[in-house]
Structures are given as structure tokens and as C-alpha cells.
């Protein structure tokens, strides 16, 4: 594939995905009352990809975009895995569309029955694509990747709908995993600003947060959990 055309297609996918996230209310900005994240830290912007599973047109495009990405990047896939819970519907849609078997990975083993961490069948040596809704620093993906690898499968690729661009790519690289994202924070901010749905002031505040989260927390009077 022509590399210039490939990069243009990627950019178009990022822009379309960003527009749909904005259209369906999956991007929220609140400078006055920042959102508390799972980590315990705060953020002036919140991305809720879980909303997207209620929109069939988005899920249809998600599968098409993901299929193009898998093909253009020559990602070898035998099995698609979703992480509990947000990654499950995205992995299920994609596996069904592409005709791959699917499993999902729990955050922790069940405390009853056979104490399974992985639901579904895996075979040693299979190449697994981990599919998730979103990535921030990547730490939450470690448990999923380790759990899959403990079953003897190969995990070298992770696909997400949205990358918050807060260290996830680099963290996964240390685990030998390449991250692919349909959209990222800078694309969402740029598209939102161009479309007139993100104000200049809000974009500036979010950019300040992204450039130095620790400094931003201090200015807001929040403790930063590093």
C-alpha cells in the first residue's frame, strides 16, 4: 500500500471516529468539576466509549475501521480477546464480523467454580489480539496480557477505540505489545475545536492537563497519585 495514502486513511479514520464520539456524547469536558478516574487522579476530560455500544452505526464503522487497520498493518490474528468489562462488546462485535473465535479476560479469577480468569477456549501458540475500549497509562492492560500469556498464547497487539495519550503506548511497548488506536486525544480536541463543539478555553485547559498532569492537579487543589 502507498504509505502516503495509508497515512491519509488513518487520519480520516481518526477524524471520523472523533466526530462520532462527539456526536454521541462520549467526550465530556468539565473544567469546573473535573472527573475522577479509576486511578484516583482527576481529569478535565472524560471519554466514555461504553456509550458507543448503543449506536449500531458506530459499531458497524468500528468493525470496518478495525478490519482495515488489521489488514493494513498485517496483524496476525487467531483469536480476539476482550477485557472485562468494557472491552467485551467491542471484541464480540469484531470477532463476529471477521469470523474469529473470541474470549474475554477477567480482572481477577472467579471466586467459585473453576476460578477461571479467561472465559472461552484458548489453544497454546494462538496469536491473540486484545481489544479494549480505551487506554490511559496502560497499567490496567497488564493483567489482561499476563493472564492470556499464562495460557501459552502470543499477545503482541492491542487495539483500542481511543488512546488518551498518557503513556499507554510506551507502557505496552515495554511488554512487547504494539498499540493501535482508531482515535486519540489530540484528534478529538482538534476535531472538536474545528467543529465548534469544544471551546478554545476548554481545549487550552485540557492541553495544560495533558502536558503536565501533576502541575495541573496542584493548581486544581487535587492530590496527584503518581
N, C-alpha and C positions, 0 to 999 in steps of 0.2 A: 504494500500500500504506500502511496505517496505520503511522505511524512508531513508535508505542509497541509495536505487535505486531512490527514489523520488528526492533526492538532486542531484544525478548524472544527472538525466534527466534535471533538472533545469539548471545545469551548462552547459550541452550540448546545450540547447536552447539558453542560453546567448551567448555561443561561436559562434553558427551558425548565430544567429541574428547579432552579431558584425561583422562577416566576410561578411555578405551580405550588411550591412551598408557601410563597407569599399569598397566592390566591386562596389557598385552603387554610390559611391561618396557622401554619406550622412554625412561622417565625414571629416571635414576640419580643418586643423591646420595652423595658420599663426602667428608666434611669432613676426614677424617684423611689421605687420599691424593687430593688434587684431580686432576681430569682436565686433561691438556694439550690445548689447542686448536690448530687449524691455524695461527692467528696467532702461536703461541709462548707465549701467555699461558695462565693456568690458570683453572679454574672448579670450584667445589664441586658443580656440577650439570651433567649431560651429557644431551643429548636425542638419541636415536638413532632417527630416523624411518625409517632403512633397514630396521629390523626389521619395520615395518608392512606391507611389500610381501608378506610371507609369510602374512599374515592376510587371506583373501578377504573376510571380513565387514567388516573395516576399509576395505579398498579400495572396496567397494561403497558404504559410507557416505560415504567421501571424495568419490566422484564425485557422489553425491546432494547432499551439502552444498555442494560447489563449484558444481554446476549452479544451486542455489538462489541462491547468492551472486552468480554471474554475472548471473542474471536480475534479482534484486532491485536490484543496483547498476547495471543497464543497461550492462554492459561489452560493448563491441562486439568481436567476435572473428571473424577469418577463418582463423586458423592458431594452433595451440598448439605452443609450443616448450619443450623440457626442457633443463636444463643438465647437462653431464657431471659426475658420473655419477648422483648421487642423484636428480636431477630427472627422469631419463628414464622410469623406470617410472610415476611419478605422472602425467606428461604423456601417456604412452601409454594408460594406463587412461582418463583423462579424454577424450582425443581420440576413442578408440574408442566410449565411451559416448555422447558428444554428436554424433558424426558429423563431426568436424572433421579436416582434414589435420594432420599432425604432423611436426615436425623436431626435431633436437637440436643443441645448440651445444657444440662442444669448448672446452676451456680454452685450447688452443693449436692452431694448424693442424697437420695431419698432416705428417710429415717425408718422406713418399713419395707417389707418385701425383700427384694434382692439388692436394695441400696444402689440402684442404677444412677450413674452420672450422665450416661448417654442413652437416649431413648431412640430405638431403631437399630438396625443391623449394620455393623461395620466389619470390613474384612482387612486384615493386615496388608499393608502396602498400598491401599487405596489413596488416591490424591484427593484431598478434601478442600473445597472452597468454603471458608467461613463467611457467612452473610449476616450482616448486622445493620441496624437502622442508623447508628451514629457512632462516632468515635471522638473522644476528647483527648485525654493523655494516653489512652491505650491500656491502662492498668487493668480495667475490667475484662479485657480480651484475653489476658494471660491465663486465667483459669479455664476458659473455654479451649484455648490452644493446647494447654498442658493436658487437659482431660482427654482430648482427642488423640494427642500423641501417645498418651499412656496406653491406648488401644492398638498401637502399632501402625497408625495411618500417617500419611505425609500431609502436613499443613504448611504451605508456603505462600498462600494467597488469602487475602481478606478483602471482601467487597462491602462497602457501606454506602448508604444513600447520601450521608452528609458527614463531612470532616470539619470539625470545629477548628482545626489547625492549631492545636495546643499541645503538640508533642507526640501525638498518636503515631504519625508516620515513622518518626525516628525510633520510638519505642519498639514498634513491631519489627523494624529492621534489626534491632538487637536480638530479636527472637528468630531471625531468619525468615520473616514473613513480609511480603510486599503488600502495601495498602493501595487499594483502588477506590476512588470515591466518585459518585456521579456529580456531586456538588460540594462546594466548600464555603467557608465563612466569607472570604473575600469576594467570591462570586455573588453570594446572596446580598452582601452590603452594596456592591456595585450596581447590581440589577435593581435592587430595591430603591436606591438613590435615583437611578436613571428613570425609573417608573414613577417616581414621586411619592412612594409609599413609606420611605424611610427619610426622615428629615436630616438636614446637614448636621444639626446639633446632636441628634441621636447617633448618627454614624461616627461623629467625632468622639463621642463618649465610648462607644464600643471599641473603636480603634485604640483609644487610650488604654482600655482594659486589656485588649489583646497584646499590646506592646509591652505592658508591664503589669501583670495581674496583681503582684504583691504591692506595688505602689498604689494601684487603683483601690485595693482593699483598704489600705491605710487611709487614703483620702476619704473613703466612704465610712470609715469608722468600724470596719469589719476585721476580725482576726483572719489572717491568711494561713491556711493549712498547707504546708509545703511537703 
